[in-house]
């Protein structure tokens, strides 16, 4: 039988491919994809990854005479020391160290609020001494801070007549605690005006006006403009508001301040006209009448109308006396003495002692 008959193989013969030496090759664990061979042999003349040219490198140097990161010039330092020393900054300096160095530069330092010692408020002065309307504005503060601010404001109101400088210090203490409260800035403005610091008064008045949206201190603004030597600006500020929308007392105060600005500009006739307002009633006395009558008398004196000036001075004094009498300023206080009666044991009713008026014995 011919040995090359493919149909006749000994029993148990392997179908595995054989190597050139006749031994069976180790079977592959990969599935066959092309004619029983796992990966067909590629062309012997080509390799899957051809060898690169030995004269070329995958990442050639860009410039044979220079490195990618050339060393810096030894005579020049990238970071010049700020203190003038030749030592370069320490390598790896942390952010906090660099920040401290930057903050130490005088031109970059932030403005620091000067130290301020709050004036002492006596223990007997409490937050309840401040009027209720002002205390309501402090409700946005914490309880502790609101009480401290209220005590400073109450103290400022109490001492402003006797010691305006101390009152202003209390107002400053309040502004440092609650600078966005309208009544606090208003108090600071009034106390600054009282000590003659009109520039500070103007600043605080503008802040108060911006926070509150009110014009009730417009007269003080006009007079503060006069205080810093700007009567023209004072007139502009006064004319910018609607006087008909102002309360009567504020309207009178504004008229007096505007009249003063006219006098500063030697506009005496116009100063008198500023005071010709409906509230100028010589037959009735209101809370603003004494100041209004006295201002008119001063302008008349500047005009040389002395007789009229004396008459308006007299009317100012009469109005002040009438208001004092109406407010009870001159009334004697009535003192009532109550005699304490001690009940004796066994007495159903305490004895009643009658004091007869002087001279009763003579009449009997």
Secondary structure per residue as TSV (DSSP state, phi and psi in degrees):
chain	resnum	aa	ss	phi	psi
A	1	X	-	360.0	137.3
A	2	X	-	-68.5	137.4
A	3	X	T	-75.8	-19.8
A	4	X	T	-91.4	13.5
A	5	X	-	-77.7	117.5
A	6	X	T	-70.2	-14.7
A	7	X	T	-87.2	-11.1
A	8	X	-	-117.6	101.1
A	9	X	-	-123.0	147.1
A	10	X	-	-60.4	151.7
A	11	X	T	-64.7	134.8
A	12	X	T	84.9	3.9
A	13	X	-	-67.0	143.5
A	14	X	-	-86.3	144.0
A	15	X	-	-90.7	2.6
A	16	X	S	-68.2	145.1
A	17	X	-	-64.6	147.0
A	18	X	B	-107.6	151.6
A	19	X	-	-82.0	178.0
A	20	X	T	-65.6	-24.5
A	21	X	T	-89.2	6.1
A	22	X	S	94.0	-11.1
A	23	X	-	-85.9	150.3
A	24	X	B	-72.5	140.6
A	25	X	-	-79.8	152.7
A	26	X	-	-68.0	127.9
A	27	X	-	-65.0	146.3
A	28	X	-	-83.5	145.1
A	29	X	S	-83.4	-8.4
A	30	X	S	-87.2	148.8
A	31	X	-	-68.9	148.7
A	32	X	-	-77.3	134.7
A	33	X	-	-119.1	-14.9
A	34	X	B	-149.0	93.9
A	35	X	T	63.7	34.5
A	36	X	T	87.8	-5.2
A	37	X	B	-107.5	134.9
A	38	X	S	-61.2	-47.7
A	39	X	S	-133.0	114.1
A	40	X	-	-61.8	145.5
A	41	X	-	-68.2	130.9
A	42	X	-	-77.6	171.5
A	43	X	-	-59.4	130.6
A	44	X	T	-64.4	-21.1
A	45	X	T	-83.9	-11.3
A	46	X	-	-125.1	140.2
A	47	X	-	-112.9	149.2
A	48	X	S	-59.7	-33.0
A	49	X	S	-125.5	89.1
A	50	X	-	-64.2	147.2
A	51	X	-	-66.2	132.8
A	52	X	-	-73.8	159.8
A	53	X	-	-61.1	126.9
A	54	X	T	-66.2	-20.3
A	55	X	T	-82.2	-8.2
A	56	X	-	-121.2	141.9
A	57	X	-	-107.5	150.3
A	58	X	T	-58.8	-32.8
A	59	X	T	-125.5	84.6
A	60	X	-	-68.5	152.4
A	61	X	-	-66.9	133.2
A	62	X	S	-66.4	-38.4
A	63	X	B	-141.7	121.2
A	64	X	T	-62.2	-25.4
A	65	X	T	-92.4	-5.4
A	66	X	B	-131.0	147.6
A	67	X	-	-88.2	158.7
A	68	X	S	-55.9	-36.4
A	69	X	S	-124.1	88.3
A	70	X	-	-67.2	147.0
A	71	X	-	-65.6	146.3
A	72	X	-	-71.8	160.5
A	73	X	-	-62.6	127.9
A	74	X	T	-66.0	-23.9
A	75	X	T	-86.5	-12.6
A	76	X	S	-119.1	134.7
A	77	X	-	-104.7	139.8
A	78	X	S	-66.6	-30.3
A	79	X	S	-124.7	105.8
A	80	X	-	-73.2	123.7
A	81	X	-	-58.3	134.9
A	82	X	T	-70.8	-27.2
A	83	X	T	-86.1	4.3
A	84	X	S	85.8	-4.2
A	85	X	-	-75.7	161.1
A	86	X	S	-88.5	-7.3
A	87	X	-	-76.3	128.9
A	88	X	-	-71.6	163.1
A	89	X	-	-63.5	147.0
A	90	X	-	-62.0	132.8
A	91	X	T	-65.1	137.0
A	92	X	T	76.5	22.2
A	93	X	-	-60.7	136.6
A	94	X	-	-73.7	166.1
A	95	X	H	-63.4	-38.3
A	96	X	H	-64.2	-38.8
A	97	X	H	-65.9	-41.9
A	98	X	H	-66.1	-37.0
A	99	X	H	-65.2	-40.7
A	100	X	H	-62.6	-39.1
A	101	X	H	-64.8	-40.5
A	102	X	H	-68.0	-40.0
A	103	X	H	-71.7	-16.9
A	104	X	T	-80.4	-7.0
A	105	X	S	-73.8	128.4
A	106	X	G	-59.5	-37.1
A	107	X	G	-72.6	-13.0
A	108	X	G	-108.4	0.5
A	109	X	-	-71.2	137.8
A	110	X	-	-78.3	154.5
A	111	X	-	-68.4	131.6
A	112	X	-	-107.4	133.8
A	113	X	-	-65.2	131.9
A	114	X	-	-64.3	152.9
A	115	X	-	-64.1	142.9
A	116	X	-	-142.6	126.0
A	117	X	-	-95.7	117.0
A	118	X	-	-64.4	136.7
A	119	X	-	-67.5	151.0
A	120	X	-	-77.1	134.1
A	121	X	-	-102.1	124.5
A	122	X	-	-57.6	151.7
A	123	X	T	-63.8	-28.9
A	124	X	T	-73.6	-14.4
A	125	X	-	-87.4	119.1
A	126	X	-	-118.2	171.9
A	127	X	G	-65.1	-28.0
A	128	X	G	-69.9	-13.3
A	129	X	G	-72.2	-17.7
A	130	X	S	-81.9	142.3
A	131	X	-	-63.3	155.4
A	132	X	H	-62.4	-38.2
A	133	X	H	-62.4	-39.3
A	134	X	H	-71.0	-38.2
A	135	X	H	-64.6	-32.1
A	136	X	H	-62.3	-30.8
A	137	X	T	-72.4	-15.1
A	138	X	T	-93.8	5.4
A	139	X	T	-68.6	-19.0
A	140	X	T	-76.4	-10.8
A	141	X	S	-90.0	165.7
A	142	X	-	-68.0	159.1
A	143	X	H	-59.0	-45.3
A	144	X	H	-65.0	-45.3
A	145	X	H	-68.5	-38.7
A	146	X	H	-62.2	-40.7
A	147	X	H	-64.5	-41.6
A	148	X	H	-65.3	-43.0
A	149	X	H	-65.3	-42.9
A	150	X	H	-61.8	-39.1
A	151	X	H	-66.7	-40.0
A	152	X	H	-65.0	-42.1
A	153	X	H	-65.8	-41.2
A	154	X	H	-63.8	-38.8
A	155	X	H	-68.1	-38.1
A	156	X	H	-62.8	-41.8
A	157	X	H	-66.9	-29.5
A	158	X	H	-77.1	-34.8
A	159	X	H	-107.7	4.2
A	160	X	T	-63.7	-31.0
A	161	X	T	-76.4	-41.2
A	162	X	T	-84.0	-39.2
A	163	X	-	-140.8	80.9
A	164	X	H	-63.0	-30.1
A	165	X	H	-65.1	-42.7
A	166	X	H	-65.5	-38.7
A	167	X	H	-61.2	-38.8
A	168	X	H	-68.1	-34.8
A	169	X	H	-65.0	-39.0
A	170	X	H	-65.1	-38.0
A	171	X	H	-65.8	-40.0
A	172	X	H	-63.2	-41.8
A	173	X	H	-59.6	-37.6
A	174	X	H	-68.7	-39.3
A	175	X	H	-67.3	-32.4
A	176	X	H	-70.9	-21.2
A	177	X	H	-95.0	-32.6
A	178	X	-	-148.2	66.7
A	179	X	T	-72.3	-11.2
A	180	X	T	-103.2	13.6
A	181	X	-	-98.1	130.8
A	182	X	H	-61.2	-46.6
A	183	X	H	-65.2	-27.9
A	184	X	H	-67.8	-46.4
A	185	X	H	-68.8	-32.6
A	186	X	H	-64.0	-43.3
A	187	X	H	-64.0	-40.6
A	188	X	H	-62.2	-37.8
A	189	X	H	-68.1	-44.3
A	190	X	H	-65.4	-41.9
A	191	X	H	-70.3	-34.8
A	192	X	H	-65.1	-40.1
A	193	X	H	-63.2	-36.9
A	194	X	H	-66.3	-31.4
A	195	X	T	-92.5	2.7
A	196	X	T	84.3	13.0
A	197	X	-	-92.1	82.4
A	198	X	H	-72.7	-28.7
A	199	X	H	-65.0	-45.0
A	200	X	H	-66.2	-39.1
A	201	X	H	-60.0	-42.5
A	202	X	H	-62.9	-44.0
A	203	X	H	-61.0	-45.4
A	204	X	H	-69.4	-34.6
A	205	X	H	-67.1	-39.7
A	206	X	H	-64.1	-40.3
A	207	X	H	-65.2	-43.3
A	208	X	H	-60.9	-42.0
A	209	X	H	-65.5	-38.2
A	210	X	H	-68.8	-37.9
A	211	X	H	-73.9	-45.1
A	212	X	H	-88.2	-27.7
A	213	X	-	73.6	18.1
A	214	X	-	-108.1	156.0
A	215	X	-	-113.6	20.4
A	216	X	T	-72.2	-10.5
A	217	X	T	-112.6	26.1
A	218	X	H	-65.6	-34.2
A	219	X	H	-64.7	-38.0
A	220	X	H	-67.8	-33.4
A	221	X	H	-65.5	-43.4
A	222	X	H	-62.0	-44.2
A	223	X	H	-70.1	-30.8
A	224	X	H	-70.3	-35.6
A	225	X	H	-62.1	-39.0
A	226	X	H	-62.1	-38.9
A	227	X	H	-64.7	-31.9
A	228	X	T	-90.2	7.9
A	229	X	T	84.9	29.8
A	230	X	-	-125.2	69.6
A	231	X	H	-64.8	-33.1
A	232	X	H	-61.9	-44.8
A	233	X	H	-64.7	-35.2
A	234	X	H	-60.4	-43.1
A	235	X	H	-65.8	-37.4
A	236	X	H	-63.9	-42.2
A	237	X	H	-64.0	-41.7
A	238	X	H	-68.1	-36.8
A	239	X	H	-75.1	-15.5
A	240	X	T	-78.0	-9.3
A	241	X	S	-106.2	157.3
A	242	X	-	-87.3	106.3
A	243	X	G	-67.6	-28.5
A	244	X	G	-67.2	-20.8
A	245	X	G	-89.2	-3.4
A	246	X	S	-89.1	149.7
A	247	X	-	-61.8	160.0
A	248	X	H	-60.4	-43.7
A	249	X	H	-66.6	-37.3
A	250	X	H	-68.6	-37.6
A	251	X	H	-64.1	-38.7
A	252	X	H	-67.3	-45.1
A	253	X	H	-60.6	-38.3
A	254	X	H	-66.2	-39.9
A	255	X	H	-62.7	-39.6
A	256	X	H	-66.1	-41.8
A	257	X	H	-66.8	-39.9
A	258	X	H	-65.8	-37.1
A	259	X	H	-63.7	-39.7
A	260	X	H	-64.1	-38.5
A	261	X	H	-64.5	-36.7
A	262	X	H	-63.8	-39.3
A	263	X	H	-64.9	-36.4
A	264	X	H	-61.0	-30.4
A	265	X	T	-94.7	10.5
A	266	X	T	60.4	31.3
A	267	X	-	-102.3	72.4
A	268	X	H	-68.2	-43.4
A	269	X	H	-62.4	-41.1
A	270	X	H	-66.6	-32.3
A	271	X	H	-63.1	-38.6
A	272	X	H	-69.0	-36.7
A	273	X	H	-67.0	-31.3
A	274	X	H	-62.0	-25.6
A	275	X	T	-91.9	-3.5
A	276	X	-	-82.2	80.0
A	277	X	S	-123.5	160.6
A	278	X	T	-59.3	-24.9
A	279	X	T	-74.1	-7.9
A	280	X	-	-81.8	85.5
A	281	X	-	-120.3	105.4
A	282	X	T	-71.1	-13.4
A	283	X	T	-93.7	-9.1
A	284	X	S	-133.3	150.2
A	285	X	-	-114.5	123.5
A	286	X	-	-117.0	176.8
A	287	X	T	-63.9	-24.6
A	288	X	T	-94.3	-6.4
A	289	X	H	-62.4	-46.6
A	290	X	H	-57.1	-44.4
A	291	X	H	-68.1	-38.3
A	292	X	H	-68.3	-42.6
A	293	X	H	-64.7	-41.0
A	294	X	H	-67.1	-38.1
A	295	X	H	-64.0	-38.8
A	296	X	H	-66.7	-38.3
A	297	X	H	-62.2	-39.4
A	298	X	H	-64.4	-42.0
A	299	X	H	-65.9	-39.3
A	300	X	H	-63.7	-35.0
A	301	X	H	-64.9	-39.5
A	302	X	H	-64.6	-29.4
A	303	X	T	-84.4	-4.3
A	304	X	T	81.5	13.5
A	305	X	-	-96.9	74.1
A	306	X	H	-67.4	-38.4
A	307	X	H	-62.7	-45.0
A	308	X	H	-65.7	-36.1
A	309	X	H	-63.9	-42.4
A	310	X	H	-64.3	-37.2
A	311	X	H	-64.3	-41.7
A	312	X	H	-72.9	-30.2
A	313	X	H	-63.6	-41.8
A	314	X	H	-64.2	-41.9
A	315	X	H	-63.9	-36.3
A	316	X	H	-63.5	-41.0
A	317	X	H	-67.4	-40.5
A	318	X	H	-64.5	-43.3
A	319	X	H	-62.1	-39.8
A	320	X	H	-65.7	-40.8
A	321	X	H	-64.7	-40.1
A	322	X	H	-65.3	-41.2
A	323	X	H	-67.0	-39.4
A	324	X	H	-63.0	-40.9
A	325	X	H	-66.1	-39.4
A	326	X	H	-67.2	-32.2
A	327	X	T	-86.4	-0.5
A	328	X	T	77.0	23.7
A	329	X	S	-69.9	-29.8
A	330	X	S	-102.6	1.0
A	331	X	-	-74.7	140.0
A	332	X	-	-76.9	138.8
A	333	X	-	-76.0	132.3
A	334	X	-	-86.5	123.2
A	335	X	-	-104.8	126.5
A	336	X	-	-113.0	123.1
A	337	X	-	-98.3	126.3
A	338	X	-	-109.7	120.7
A	339	X	-	-86.4	124.8
A	340	X	-	-75.4	129.9
A	341	X	-	-108.6	126.5
A	342	X	-	-102.5	124.7
A	343	X	-	-79.3	132.6
A	344	X	-	-87.6	149.7
A	345	X	T	-62.2	137.0
A	346	X	T	90.9	-11.4
A	347	X	-	-88.8	126.7
A	348	X	S	-75.5	-38.2
A	349	X	S	-132.2	142.2
A	350	X	-	-71.4	149.5
A	351	X	-	-67.1	145.9
A	352	X	-	-108.8	124.4
A	353	X	-	-104.2	126.6
A	354	X	-	-105.5	131.2
A	355	X	-	-101.2	118.7
A	356	X	-	-82.3	144.1
A	357	X	-	-63.4	157.7
A	358	X	T	-61.7	138.0
A	359	X	T	91.8	-2.5
A	360	X	H	-68.6	-34.7
A	361	X	H	-64.3	-35.4
A	362	X	H	-66.4	-36.6
A	363	X	H	-69.7	-27.3
A	364	X	-	-79.7	360.0
